[in-house]
Amino acid sequence: MQLVLYTTQYCQLCEEAENFIYRQLEGHHYQLKLVDISDSDELMARYAIRIPVLGFELDSAAELDWPFDANQLLGFIKNLGED
């Protein structure tokens, strides 16, 4: 499963979210791809004030905004039908 974390450099909340995701999903089959929104004007317009945002690479409509807890994270993945 390919999860996407929209982030940017020097974002403390993004680092917190990344670490949290890795801890919560340890032992699950997934890959976390970090996407730096500063590399794209479109992503900057969409996520500039929202990051970090967790998404699913195959479904651009599936997103989970930070902050989220373990139950919300696992529910998000379960709703994707991937876990």
C-alpha positions in Angstrom: 0.0 0.0 0.0 1.4 3.4 -0.9 0.5 6.2 1.5 1.6 9.8 0.7 2.5 12.4 3.3 2.4 15.9 1.9 5.0 17.9 3.7 7.8 20.4 3.3 11.2 21.1 4.8 11.5 22.6 8.3 7.9 21.6 9.2 7.9 20.4 12.8 4.3 19.2 12.5 5.2 17.2 9.4 8.0 15.5 11.3 5.7 14.7 14.1 3.1 13.2 11.7 5.8 11.2 9.9 7.1 9.7 13.1 3.6 9.0 14.4 2.6 7.2 11.2 5.8 5.1 11.3 5.1 4.1 14.9 1.5 3.3 14.4 1.8 1.3 11.2 4.9 -0.7 12.2 4.3 -4.3 11.1 1.7 -3.3 8.5 2.4 -3.6 4.8 2.7 0.0 3.5 5.1 2.4 2.0 5.1 6.1 3.0 6.1 8.4 0.3 7.0 12.0 1.3 6.0 14.6 -1.1 7.4 18.1 -0.7 4.7 20.5 -1.7 7.2 23.3 -2.3 8.2 21.5 -5.6 4.8 22.2 -7.2 2.7 25.3 -7.5 -0.4 23.2 -7.6 0.5 21.4 -4.4 1.4 24.6 -2.7 -2.0 26.1 -3.6 -3.8 23.0 -2.3 -1.8 22.2 0.9 0.1 25.3 2.0 -1.9 25.9 5.1 -3.0 22.3 5.6 0.2 20.3 5.8 0.9 17.7 6.9 -1.8 15.8 5.0 -1.8 12.0 4.6 -3.2 10.7 1.3 -3.4 7.5 -0.7 -1.5 7.5 -4.0 -4.3 5.7 -6.0 -7.1 7.9 -4.6 -6.5 11.6 -4.7 -9.7 12.2 -2.9 -8.7 10.2 0.2 -7.0 12.5 2.6 -6.5 12.8 6.4 -5.5 16.1 7.8 -3.2 16.3 10.8 -3.7 16.1 13.7 -5.1 12.6 13.8 -4.9 9.8 16.4 -4.2 6.1 16.0 -7.9 5.2 15.6 -8.4 7.8 12.9 -5.3 6.7 11.1 -6.3 3.0 11.2 -9.8 3.9 10.2 -8.5 5.9 7.3 -6.5 2.9 6.0 -9.4 0.5 6.7 -11.7 2.7 4.6 -9.3 2.4 1.8 -9.8 -1.3 1.9 -6.1 -2.0 2.0 -5.5 -3.4 5.5 
